[in-house]
Amino acid sequence: MSQTDDFASLPLSPALLQGVAALGYERMTPIQAQGLPTLLQGRDLIAQAPTGSGKTAAFGLGLLHKLDPADGRTQGLVLCPTRELADQVGRQLRKLAFAIPNLKVSVLCGGMPLGPQLASLEHAPHVVVGTPGRLQELVRKQALRLDAVSVLVLDEADRMLDMGFEEPIRELVGKTPRKRQTLLFSATFPDAIRTLAAKMMREPAEVTVEGAADQPAVEQHFYEVEPDRKTPLLAALLLEFRPDSCVVFCNMRRDTEEVVGSLNHYGFAALALHGDMEQRDRDEVLVRFANRSCNVLVASDVAARGLDVQDLAAVVNYELPTDPDVYIHRIGRTGRAGRGGVALSLCSPREIARAQPIEERQGRPLRWERAAPLAGRASNVPTAPMTTLRIDAGRTDKLRPGDVLGALTGDAGLKADQVGKIDVFPTRSYVAVARAQAPQALARLREGKIKGRKFRVHKL
């Protein structure tokens, strides 16, 4: 390990180094090695980095390094485009800060009841992570004060602008001190981001980490196809490549539901994820995809931000994006952690012009291939290995993952390796069980008790 890759070479407190060790980080990623020395000096920073580059730990360490736990005011503010990403950032900040006594991190997002959030702000958190619209509402109600913020982070800034959050962002920034440190992280950098940065940052340093240079090789395949043949071709390619998990990106929200309907007709376990869904439905879709109860997730770009799925085998562009950086960002979700990945792109004749900028961006010819769309019914469709059970109880009922596991491996008679991911929310919990054992597990949980109590249990 070189000195520049070693977290111990940075002027971090022993408590933060404990957080780094607890997360299993052994050496810095390129964005961390390039960005952290600047962050720790207190300078503003513009960072362009792909998903999975370690940017959350980079700005998280910079933010936590500057906080004073003895000061009971809100000192750190992180803006995110979606609740899923905010939850993910909040979890990682708490893990990094676990050895800092009495540090409070609050995640405040839309789509959740306002009352509990107002109550949580009676004692100001040291760090607030949230979506711009809900934070704007809390500031206007004078429940959240930002006059002591010393570090402001805009995470996935490009998507926040795409979602129409520019006005709330400007209002929130205006409530923070002028002498603050501002960190702007984004996968792409359109002109609107440059304009925003120029108005809110002071002589920022810039760091760019190219996704292609730092990611394992992703196999990229391009197919020209008439629009009405796209779904049959998608089904044929899924049968050919047989990915364990796959995200299909659509440019339009309405397309996600149509594609899911067609794939389910062919027999695939597919779910849609888009911005028009209720938060509970979004949560359940993300849980089922992450725990392997669903093989194919069909999503819009904005909805997929914050998606935290390990070992994603394949990415499909149902339609090419108009921005080549968005394409790079999409395919960067596969081929993580040293593993290979596959990216499949379906292009109608009118989309072919969008391929040229992608080719120029990558500096090499694209791989165009031919494949026959599926004719008739599908056979030998891969099934999801797990099934999700929902328990109508959660953290407010003092339920923990160990309680669910104990009930399944005890009275329900399952082996530990037949139980997958367990997610506990405030009022409900989800557990993945091996598909073949799902009927047995469902029946036993309904008949028996969890932690000495009976709860309603459903199969999703």
C-alpha positions, 0 to 999 in steps of 0.5 A, spaced: 500 500 500 502 506 498 502 512 503 497 516 498 492 510 499 493 509 506 487 513 510 492 513 516 496 518 512 491 523 513 490 528 519 483 524 521 482 523 528 482 516 531 475 516 532 474 517 524 479 512 523 475 507 527 469 508 523 474 507 516 476 500 519 469 498 521 467 499 514 472 495 512 476 500 508 483 498 507 485 503 502 483 510 499 479 509 492 481 515 487 476 520 489 478 519 496 485 519 495 484 526 490 479 529 494 480 528 501 487 532 502 483 538 499 477 537 503 481 536 510 484 543 508 477 546 508 477 548 501 471 548 496 471 542 492 467 540 485 468 532 484 465 528 478 465 521 480 461 515 477 457 511 482 460 506 486 467 510 486 467 511 494 464 519 494 460 518 500 466 516 504 470 522 501 465 527 503 463 524 509 470 524 512 471 531 510 464 533 513 465 529 520 472 531 521 470 539 521 464 537 526 464 539 533 460 534 537 460 539 543 456 544 539 449 542 539 447 546 533 446 543 526 453 544 522 453 539 516 448 539 511 447 534 505 442 535 500 440 528 495 435 528 490 431 522 493 430 519 499 433 512 497 440 516 496 439 520 503 437 513 507 444 510 504 448 516 505 445 517 512 447 510 514 454 511 511 455 517 515 453 513 522 457 508 521 463 512 519 461 516 526 460 510 530 466 512 535 464 519 536 460 520 542 453 523 542 453 525 534 446 525 531 445 524 524 438 525 522 435 523 515 429 528 513 425 527 506 419 527 503 414 522 502 414 521 510 410 524 515 412 531 517 410 530 525 415 525 527 421 529 523 418 536 527 419 532 533 426 529 532 428 537 530 426 539 537 434 537 539 438 539 533 442 534 529 449 535 528 448 533 521 442 533 516 441 529 510 435 530 506 431 532 500 431 539 498 423 540 498 422 537 505 428 541 508 425 547 505 419 546 508 422 544 515 426 551 514 420 555 513 416 552 519 422 554 523 424 547 525 430 547 522 436 552 523 442 552 518 445 558 521 451 554 524 452 550 518 460 549 516 459 544 511 454 544 505 454 537 500 450 537 494 450 529 492 448 527 485 447 535 484 445 533 476 439 529 478 437 534 483 437 540 478 433 534 473 428 534 478 426 541 479 430 542 485 434 548 483 429 553 487 429 550 493 437 549 493 438 556 492 433 558 498 437 553 503 444 555 501 441 562 502 440 560 509 447 557 511 453 562 513 457 565 507 463 562 510 462 555 509 465 549 506 461 547 499 462 540 496 459 539 490 459 531 487 455 529 481 456 524 476 455 529 470 456 536 469 452 540 464 452 547 464 446 548 469 451 545 474 457 550 472 452 556 473 450 553 480 457 552 482 459 559 480 454 562 484 455 558 491 462 556 491 469 560 493 475 558 488 473 550 488 478 545 487 476 540 481 477 533 481 475 528 476 475 520 476 473 517 470 469 511 470 472 507 465 479 508 468 477 505 474 471 500 473 473 493 470 471 492 463 464 492 462 462 488 455 457 493 451 453 490 446 449 495 441 442 492 437 438 496 432 431 494 433 424 497 430 421 500 436 415 495 436 420 490 437 424 492 443 420 488 448 421 482 444 428 483 443 429 485 450 426 478 452 430 474 448 437 478 450 435 476 457 434 469 456 440 469 452 445 472 457 441 470 463 443 475 468 442 474 476 440 481 476 439 486 471 436 494 471 433 496 465 433 503 464 427 507 460 428 515 459 420 515 460 416 514 466 410 511 462 415 506 459 417 502 465 410 500 467 409 498 459 416 494 459 414 490 466 407 488 463 410 485 457 416 482 461 411 479 466 407 476 460 413 472 458 414 470 465 420 474 468 420 476 475 420 484 473 418 490 477 418 498 475 421 503 479 419 511 477 418 517 481 410 517 481 410 511 485 408 512 493 414 511 498 411 505 501 411 501 494 418 504 492 421 501 498 418 494 497 420 494 490 427 496 492 427 491 498 425 485 493 430 487 488 436 487 493 434 481 496 433 477 490 426 476 490 426 480 483 431 479 477 429 485 473 428 492 475 425 497 470 427 504 472 427 511 470 434 514 471 432 519 477 428 513 481 435 509 480 439 514 484 440 511 491 439 504 488 444 500 493 445 493 490 451 489 490 453 484 484 449 487 479 450 483 473 447 487 467 444 493 465 440 494 459 438 501 456 431 500 453 433 507 450 439 510 449 440 517 453 441 523 450 447 525 454 453 520 453 455 521 461 448 518 463 450 512 459 457 512 462 453 513 469 448 507 467 453 502 465 458 503 471 452 500 476 455 493 473 462 490 473 463 493 480 468 490 486 473 487 480 467 483 477 465 483 470 459 486 467 454 486 461 451 492 458 446 491 453 443 497 449 437 497 444 437 503 439 431 504 434 433 508 428 432 515 430 436 513 436 442 511 432 445 519 432 445 518 440 450 513 439 456 517 436 457 521 442 458 515 446 463 512 441 467 519 442 466 519 449 469 512 450 474 513 444 473 506 441 468 503 436 461 501 439 460 493 438 454 493 434 450 486 433 444 482 431 439 478 435 432 475 433 427 478 437 423 473 441 417 469 437 411 466 441 412 464 448 418 464 452 421 458 455 426 456 460 425 463 464 430 464 469 426 465 476 428 469 482 431 465 487 428 468 493 421 470 495 419 476 500 415 475 506 412 482 509 411 482 517 406 488 519 411 490 525 418 493 525 422 497 529 416 501 533 414 494 535 422 493 538 423 488 532 430 486 530 433 482 524 435 477 529 428 476 532 425 474 525 431 470 523 430 466 530 423 465 528 424 462 521 430 457 524 426 455 530 419 454 529 418 455 522 424 449 521 428 453 516 436 452 515 440 459 516 442 458 509 435 458 506 434 465 509 436 471 506 436 479 507 432 482 512 430 489 512 426 492 518 422 499 517 419 503 523 412 499 522 414 493 517 419 488 516 421 484 510 425 477 509 427 473 503 426 466 504 428 461 499 423 460 494 422 453 495 421 454 502 416 460 502 410 456 503 412 453 509 415 459 512 409 463 511 404 458 514 409 457 520 410 464 521 402 465 521 401 460 525 406 461 530 409 467 534 415 472 533 418 474 539 412 471 543 407 475 539 403 474 533 403 479 527 400 479 520 405 476 515 404 476 507 407 474 501 409 479 496 
